[in-house]
């Protein structure tokens, strides 16, 4: 299949990206705004979560109920996410409804009602989701780990902090929408079945007249504690770990992915085999690569019993550091096959590809064709991965635990 990238920039700086996909009757689109938690003032942690919901409670001539019915009538499966750097709003739907959906999303983003009486439900929903983390300690410990690993203000949890969420006011959030929705740095991506000229004409009409605020990335502040323990009387200890590696723009990016895949890409991976299967230390263990524009890390989770917590941590740490001692041909082959399988699945999903091209442009300033990613994976070798590992020795980890017993990192 021949790859093609459609691209246009509006006069106000907004970038429009498109990747047509043969053989599909669906389409996905994605608005990516530099309105993540790091861009908000102190005391507003979680405001992005509230705003992402509040926007959909009435826009233009439609009240809350009318807007919800219109979204449903168009068959829109919507999504939203907040990170340290971005607020993203996405939709997937049948391709024939794309024009109507884009016009509707323009109302939501440009003419949201943001009514006082609709603010409290959005605020309460965010608070309920935050409280729900108590029932999901795996997620909670990784949020705690990231909060200590990333420098401020990029360490603010997307779910927010209870004190900040409770103190938010409607006018405060309206002001954030007015000042932080920077159209000069907005990225719009579409993937699937679409007419790019029609898409560009509609976006030019609705978004072209809007100006930007020239948002700048906040500078890095301080990091948190190397080790944090949160007491909990549950029956398990949940362990989170992160160690720094180069971000996605680094030339060694694909070597890093391959190394992480050897560690945790399958049920034959090092962590699963050595920590879970051979020693029976934990019921779950996994690692993954996570990146922002200028900072990245490998995160790792392990869930175990209080009696095995210290040993679980020690063996997991040992496996990270043992990786540089050698990788077998079988391990490398499995890692590359797994990464390529993920790439193939992404290429068949309009939603995944849409998010991928938006993220590429935000972090790299360009979109990588899937064929390029495949070629880069092909040239990864055991030697290239070991060369990277020998200059990144995994000596420094940020660690967090939740449970009845702490560990000694």
C-alpha positions in Angstrom: 0.0 0.0 0.0 1.4 3.4 -1.0 1.8 5.8 1.8 0.7 9.4 1.5 0.7 12.3 4.0 -1.5 15.3 3.4 -0.4 18.5 5.1 -1.4 22.1 5.2 -0.8 25.0 7.6 -3.4 27.7 8.1 -2.3 31.3 8.2 -2.7 31.4 12.0 -0.2 28.5 12.3 -2.6 25.7 12.9 -1.3 22.5 11.2 -3.6 20.1 9.4 -2.3 16.5 8.8 -4.0 13.6 7.0 -3.2 10.1 6.1 -5.7 8.2 3.9 -6.2 4.5 4.5 -7.4 2.2 1.8 -10.2 -0.2 2.3 -11.8 1.5 5.3 -15.2 3.3 5.6 -14.3 4.9 8.9 -12.3 8.0 9.9 -10.8 9.4 13.0 -9.6 12.9 13.8 -7.7 14.4 16.6 -7.2 18.0 17.9 -4.0 18.4 19.9 -3.6 21.6 21.9 -0.7 22.8 24.0 -3.0 22.9 27.0 -1.6 20.2 29.2 -1.2 20.4 33.0 2.3 21.9 32.7 0.8 24.9 31.0 -1.7 25.7 33.8 -0.9 28.0 36.7 -0.1 26.5 40.1 -3.1 25.3 42.0 -4.9 24.2 38.8 -3.8 20.5 38.7 -6.7 18.6 37.1 -8.2 21.6 35.4 -7.6 20.0 32.0 -9.7 17.0 33.1 -12.6 19.2 34.1 -12.4 21.4 31.0 -12.3 18.3 28.7 -15.6 17.2 30.0 -17.2 20.7 30.5 -16.6 21.5 26.8 -19.1 18.8 25.8 -21.9 20.1 28.1 -23.3 22.6 25.6 -21.8 24.5 22.6 -23.1 27.0 20.1 -26.9 26.8 19.8 -27.0 23.4 21.5 -27.5 22.8 25.2 -26.1 19.9 27.0 -28.8 17.4 26.0 -28.9 18.6 22.4 -25.2 18.4 22.0 -25.1 14.8 23.4 -27.9 13.7 21.1 -26.2 15.2 18.1 -22.9 13.4 18.9 -24.9 10.2 19.3 -26.8 10.7 16.1 -23.5 11.1 14.2 -22.3 7.9 15.7 -19.2 9.6 17.2 -17.0 7.6 19.5 -15.2 10.4 21.3 -12.1 10.4 23.4 -10.1 12.9 25.4 -6.8 12.9 27.2 -4.7 15.2 29.2 -0.9 14.9 29.6 1.8 17.3 30.9 2.0 18.9 27.5 -1.2 18.5 25.7 -5.0 18.4 25.8 -6.3 16.1 23.1 -9.9 15.7 21.8 -10.6 12.9 19.4 -13.4 11.2 17.5 -13.9 8.1 15.4 -17.0 7.7 13.2 -18.4 6.6 9.8 -16.7 8.6 7.1 -19.9 9.9 5.6 -20.5 12.0 8.8 -17.1 13.6 8.9 -18.1 17.1 7.7 -20.9 17.4 10.2 -18.7 16.1 13.0 -15.9 18.6 12.3 -18.4 21.4 12.2 -19.8 20.2 15.5 -16.3 20.0 17.1 -15.6 23.5 15.9 -18.6 24.6 17.9 -17.3 22.7 20.9 -13.8 24.2 20.7 -14.6 27.7 19.6 -18.1 28.3 21.1 -18.4 26.2 24.2 -21.1 27.4 26.5 -19.2 26.7 29.7 -22.2 27.4 31.8 -21.9 27.7 35.6 -24.6 25.1 36.2 -22.8 22.5 34.1 -19.4 23.1 35.8 -20.2 21.2 39.0 -21.0 17.9 37.3 -17.7 18.1 35.4 -15.8 18.9 38.6 -17.5 16.1 40.5 -16.8 13.6 37.8 -13.1 14.5 38.0 -13.2 14.1 41.8 -15.0 10.8 41.5 -12.4 9.5 39.0 -9.6 10.6 41.3 -11.2 8.8 44.3 -11.6 5.7 42.1 -7.8 5.4 42.0 -8.0 3.8 45.5 -9.6 0.8 43.8 -6.8 0.7 41.2 -3.5 0.7 43.1 -1.5 -0.4 40.0 -2.5 2.8 38.2 -2.1 4.9 41.4 1.4 3.7 42.1 2.5 4.5 38.5 1.0 8.0 38.8 2.9 8.4 42.1 6.1 7.2 40.4 5.7 9.7 37.5 5.0 12.5 39.9 8.4 12.0 41.5 10.3 11.1 38.3 9.3 14.0 35.9 10.5 17.5 36.7 7.8 20.1 37.7 5.5 21.2 36.3 5.4 18.2 33.9 4.9 15.8 36.8 1.4 17.0 37.6 -1.0 14.0 37.4 -3.6 14.2 34.7 -6.3 13.0 37.2 -5.5 16.1 39.2 -5.1 16.6 42.9 -8.1 16.7 45.2 -7.3 20.1 46.8 -6.8 21.8 43.4 -9.9 20.2 41.9 -12.1 21.2 44.8 -10.9 24.8 44.7 -11.5 25.3 40.9 -14.1 27.8 39.9 -16.0 28.2 36.6 -14.5 31.6 35.8 -11.0 30.2 36.5 -11.5 27.4 34.0 -13.1 29.7 31.4 -10.0 31.9 31.6 -7.8 28.8 31.0 -9.8 28.0 27.9 -9.5 31.6 26.6 -5.7 31.8 27.3 -4.4 28.3 26.8 -6.3 27.2 23.7 -3.5 28.4 21.4 -4.7 27.9 17.8 -1.2 28.9 16.4 0.1 25.7 17.9 -2.9 23.4 17.5 -2.3 20.2 15.5 -5.3 18.6 13.7 -4.8 15.1 12.4 -7.2 12.9 10.4 -6.8 9.3 9.2 -9.0 6.9 7.3 -11.4 7.9 4.5 -11.7 11.6 3.9 -11.5 14.4 1.3 -8.6 16.6 2.4 -9.7 19.6 0.4 -13.1 19.5 2.1 -11.5 19.1 5.5 -9.1 22.0 4.9 -11.8 24.3 3.6 -14.0 23.7 6.7 -11.2 24.1 9.1 -10.0 27.3 7.4 -13.5 28.7 7.6 -13.9 27.9 11.3 -10.4 28.1 12.8 -8.5 30.3 10.3 -9.7 33.6 11.8 -8.6 32.6 15.3 -5.3 34.0 16.6 -2.7 32.3 18.8 -1.0 33.2 22.0 2.5 31.9 21.2 2.5 29.4 24.2 5.9 28.4 25.3 6.9 25.2 27.1 7.5 25.9 30.8 11.1 25.3 31.9 12.0 22.2 33.8 11.8 22.6 37.6 12.9 20.2 40.3 12.2 16.5 40.6 10.6 14.6 43.5 12.0 12.1 45.9 14.1 9.1 44.7 11.8 6.8 46.9 8.3 7.4 48.1 6.1 5.0 50.1 2.4 5.4 50.6 1.1 3.2 53.4 -1.9 1.0 52.6 -3.4 -1.9 54.5 -4.1 -4.0 51.5 -2.8 -7.5 50.9 -0.3 -6.5 48.2 2.7 -4.2 47.7 2.6 -2.3 44.4 6.0 -1.2 43.1 6.6 1.5 40.5 10.0 2.3 39.0 11.3 4.7 36.4 14.7 5.4 34.9 15.7 8.1 32.4 16.5 7.4 28.8 16.7 9.7 25.7 13.4 11.0 24.2 11.7 10.0 21.0 13.8 12.4 18.8 17.1 10.7 19.8 18.9 8.5 17.1 18.9 5.6 19.6 15.1 5.6 20.0 14.7 2.3 18.2 17.5 0.6 20.1 15.7 1.7 23.3 12.4 0.2 22.1 14.1 -3.1 21.3 15.8 -3.2 24.7 12.5 -2.6 26.5 10.9 -5.3 24.4 13.5 -7.8 25.4 12.8 -6.9 29.0 9.0 -6.9 28.7 7.6 -7.5 25.2 6.1 -10.9 25.7 5.6 -13.9 28.0 9.1 -14.9 27.0 10.6 -11.6 28.1 13.2 -11.3 30.8 11.0 -9.7 33.5 8.1 -12.1 33.0 10.4 -15.2 32.9 12.9 -14.3 35.6 10.7 -12.4 38.1 7.3 -14.1 37.7 7.8 -17.6 36.3 11.1 -18.9 37.6 10.9 -17.3 41.1 7.2 -16.8 41.6 7.9 -13.4 43.1 4.9 -11.5 41.7 1.6 -11.9 39.9 2.3 -9.1 37.4 5.4 -7.3 36.1 5.9 -5.2 33.0 8.0 -2.3 31.6 7.3 0.3 28.9 8.9 3.3 27.2 7.2 6.6 27.8 8.2 9.9 26.3 7.4 13.6 26.3 9.1 16.0 23.9 12.3 16.5 25.7 12.3 13.9 28.5 11.6 10.2 28.6 11.9 7.2 30.8 11.3 3.4 31.1 8.6 2.7 33.6 8.1 -0.6 35.3 5.4 -2.0 37.5 5.4 -5.1 39.8 2.7 -6.3 42.1 3.5 -8.8 44.8 3.0 -9.7 48.5 4.6 -7.9 51.4 6.9 -10.8 52.1 8.2 -10.9 48.6 8.3 -7.1 47.9 12.0 -6.6 48.6 13.1 -9.6 46.6 10.8 -8.6 43.7 12.4 -5.2 43.6 15.9 -6.5 43.8 15.5 -9.1 41.1 13.7 -6.6 38.8 16.5 -4.1 39.2 19.0 -6.9 38.5 17.3 -7.8 35.3 17.5 -4.2 34.1 21.2 -4.0 34.7 21.9 -7.6 33.5 20.5 -6.7 30.1 23.8 -5.0 29.0 25.6 -8.3 29.6 24.2 -9.8 26.5 21.1 -10.5 24.4 20.4 -13.7 22.4 19.5 -13.8 18.8 16.1 -15.4 19.7 15.4 -12.5 22.1 16.2 -9.9 19.5 14.1 -11.7 16.9 11.1 -11.9 19.3 11.5 -8.2 20.2 11.5 -7.0 16.6 8.6 -9.3 15.6 6.6 -7.9 18.6 7.3 -4.3 17.7 6.4 -4.9 14.0 3.2 -6.6 15.0 2.3 -3.5 17.1 3.1 -1.4 14.0 0.9 -3.5 11.8 -2.0 -3.2 14.2 -1.5 0.6 14.4 -1.6 0.8 10.6 -5.0 -0.9 10.6 -6.6 1.4 13.2 -7.7 4.9 12.1 -7.8 6.0 15.7 -4.2 4.7 16.5 -2.8 6.1 13.3 -4.5 9.5 13.8 -3.0 9.8 17.3 0.4 8.6 16.0 0.7 11.3 13.3 -0.4 14.0 15.6 2.1 12.9 18.3 4.9 12.6 15.7 4.4 16.2 14.5 4.2 17.5 18.1 7.4 15.8 19.2 9.4 15.5 16.0 8.1 18.3 13.8 7.3 15.8 11.1 5.4 12.6 10.6 7.3 9.3 10.2 5.8 7.0 7.5 5.2 3.5 8.8 7.6 2.2 6.2 10.4 4.3 7.8 9.6 2.9 11.3 9.8 -0.6 9.9 13.1 0.1 8.2 14.6 1.6 11.4 13.5 -1.5 13.3 15.1 -3.7 10.7 18.5 -2.2 11.2 18.5 -2.6 15.0 21.0 -5.2 16.0 22.2 -6.8 19.2 25.4 -4.7 19.0 23.5 -1.4 18.6 21.3 -2.2 21.6 24.3 -3.2 23.7 26.1 0.0 22.6 23.2 2.0 23.9 22.9 0.0 27.2 26.6 0.4 27.9 26.2 4.2 28.0 22.9 4.0 29.9 23.6 1.8 32.8 20.2 2.1 34.6 22.0 3.2 37.8 19.4 5.8 38.9 15.8 4.9 39.5 12.8 6.7 40.9 10.8 4.3 43.0 7.4 4.4 44.6 5.5 1.8 46.6 2.0 1.5 47.9 1.1 -1.2 50.5 1.5 -2.3 54.1 5.3 -2.6 53.8 8.0 -0.4 52.4 11.2 -1.6 50.6 14.9 -0.6 50.6 15.7 0.7 47.1 
